[in-house]
Amino acid sequence: RRLYDGTDDLLISHDGLTLQNIRIRDVSFEEKKAGERPMVSSSMSPQDLVEWVVNSSPGDVQLENRQILESVSSTLGGNSGTKILLSGETPKGLRYKQLHYVYFLKSRIHVFSFTAVARHYFERDEPVFEKIRMSFQNTKKAEA
């Protein structure tokens, strides 16, 4: 079965999108939909960056009481970015964790996101997510 959420993102899940999912996005700075908030930038605060990532990812699990657990610098293939770890819960009280890496290139943004139920799935599948993310090490710093 295939799911199309209106994007050309790569969306991966093993046990179901609501239990855990990995989303990889390549976004152009020029891609801005009507009514969308200002485009993301490397100078945004962690809170604003989280808001942009969450609001620009259709079909993701909707969380309430979102808290930033960690926000640190990150590099991948020579590109600088930010790593943000979040926690939150659904309206029915199911706790989730989300891990987002956002890397800034000249006119593009690479976003690697991992969302999973906090209990069991996050710890079990985070190493798989990190392996996938690290496989992009050969991304060229200069764009073609």
C-alpha positions as CSV (number, residue, x, y, z in Angstrom):
1,R,0.0,0.0,0.0
2,R,1.2,3.5,-0.8
3,L,0.5,6.8,1.0
4,Y,0.8,10.1,-0.8
5,D,0.7,13.1,1.5
6,G,1.2,15.8,-1.2
7,T,5.0,15.9,-0.9
8,D,7.9,14.2,-2.6
9,D,9.5,13.3,0.7
10,L,10.9,9.9,1.4
11,L,8.7,8.4,4.1
12,I,9.7,5.1,5.7
13,S,8.1,2.9,8.4
14,H,8.6,-0.6,9.6
15,D,5.6,-1.2,11.9
16,G,3.2,1.6,10.7
17,L,3.5,5.4,10.3
18,T,1.8,6.1,13.6
19,L,4.2,3.9,15.6
20,Q,7.4,5.1,14.0
21,N,8.5,6.8,10.8
22,I,11.5,8.3,9.1
23,R,11.0,11.3,6.8
24,I,13.7,12.7,4.6
25,R,13.1,16.0,2.8
26,D,15.0,18.1,0.4
27,V,13.4,21.6,0.4
28,S,14.2,24.5,-1.9
29,F,14.2,28.0,-0.3
30,E,12.0,29.0,-3.2
31,E,9.3,26.5,-2.4
32,K,6.8,28.5,-0.4
33,K,3.1,27.7,-0.3
34,A,0.4,30.4,0.0
35,G,-0.2,31.4,3.6
36,E,2.9,29.7,4.7
37,R,5.0,31.3,7.5
38,P,8.4,32.8,6.5
39,M,10.9,30.4,5.1
40,V,13.4,28.6,7.4
41,S,16.8,30.1,7.9
42,S,20.0,29.0,9.8
43,S,19.5,32.0,12.2
44,M,16.1,30.8,13.5
45,S,15.8,30.0,17.2
46,P,15.3,26.3,18.0
47,Q,11.7,26.9,18.8
48,D,11.0,28.6,15.5
49,L,12.9,25.9,13.6
50,V,10.8,23.2,15.3
51,E,7.7,25.1,14.4
52,W,8.7,25.3,10.8
53,V,9.7,21.6,10.6
54,V,6.5,20.4,12.2
55,N,4.2,22.8,10.3
56,S,5.8,21.9,6.9
57,S,5.6,18.1,7.4
58,P,2.1,17.1,6.3
59,G,0.8,13.8,7.6
60,D,3.0,13.6,10.6
61,V,1.7,12.6,14.1
62,Q,0.1,15.7,15.7
63,L,1.6,16.2,19.1
64,E,0.6,18.5,22.0
65,N,2.7,19.8,24.9
66,R,5.8,19.6,22.7
67,Q,9.0,20.2,24.6
68,I,12.6,20.6,23.3
69,L,14.8,18.1,25.1
70,E,17.9,18.9,23.2
71,S,19.1,21.4,20.6
72,V,22.7,21.3,19.4
73,S,24.8,21.9,16.3
74,S,25.3,19.1,13.8
75,T,27.2,18.6,10.6
76,L,26.7,16.1,7.8
77,G,28.9,15.9,4.7
78,G,30.5,19.2,5.6
79,N,27.1,21.0,5.8
80,S,26.2,22.7,9.1
81,G,22.8,22.3,10.7
82,T,20.9,21.7,13.9
83,K,19.8,18.6,15.8
84,I,16.6,18.9,17.8
85,L,15.1,16.2,20.1
86,L,11.5,16.7,21.1
87,S,8.9,15.0,23.2
88,G,5.2,15.4,23.2
89,E,1.9,13.5,23.4
90,T,-1.2,12.9,21.3
91,P,-4.5,14.2,22.5
92,K,-5.2,10.7,23.9
93,G,-2.0,10.8,26.0
94,L,0.3,8.5,23.9
95,R,3.9,9.9,24.4
96,Y,6.2,10.3,21.4
97,K,9.7,11.5,20.7
98,Q,10.8,13.3,17.6
99,L,14.4,13.8,16.4
100,H,15.0,16.3,13.6
101,Y,18.2,17.2,11.8
102,V,18.1,20.3,9.6
103,Y,21.0,21.0,7.3
104,F,21.4,24.2,5.3
105,L,22.9,24.3,1.9
106,K,23.1,27.3,-0.5
107,S,19.5,27.3,-1.7
108,R,18.3,24.0,-0.2
109,I,17.5,22.5,3.2
110,H,17.9,18.8,4.0
111,V,15.6,17.6,6.8
112,F,15.9,14.2,8.4
113,S,13.1,13.5,10.9
114,F,12.3,10.5,13.1
115,T,9.1,10.2,15.0
116,A,8.3,7.2,17.2
117,V,6.3,6.2,20.3
118,A,8.6,7.0,23.2
119,R,8.2,3.7,24.9
120,H,10.0,0.9,23.0
121,Y,10.0,2.2,19.4
122,F,12.1,5.3,19.8
123,E,15.1,3.6,21.5
124,R,14.8,0.5,19.3
125,D,14.7,2.3,16.0
126,E,16.8,5.4,16.6
127,P,20.1,3.6,15.6
128,V,18.4,2.6,12.3
129,F,17.5,6.3,11.7
130,E,21.0,7.4,12.5
131,K,22.5,4.8,10.1
132,I,20.3,6.1,7.3
133,R,21.1,9.8,8.1
134,M,24.9,9.0,8.2
135,S,24.6,7.3,4.8
136,F,24.2,10.8,3.4
137,Q,27.8,11.7,4.5
138,N,28.9,12.0,0.9
139,T,26.6,14.9,0.2
140,K,28.6,17.6,-1.5
141,K,29.0,20.8,0.4
142,A,28.8,22.9,-2.8
143,E,25.6,22.5,-4.7
144,A,25.7,21.7,-8.4
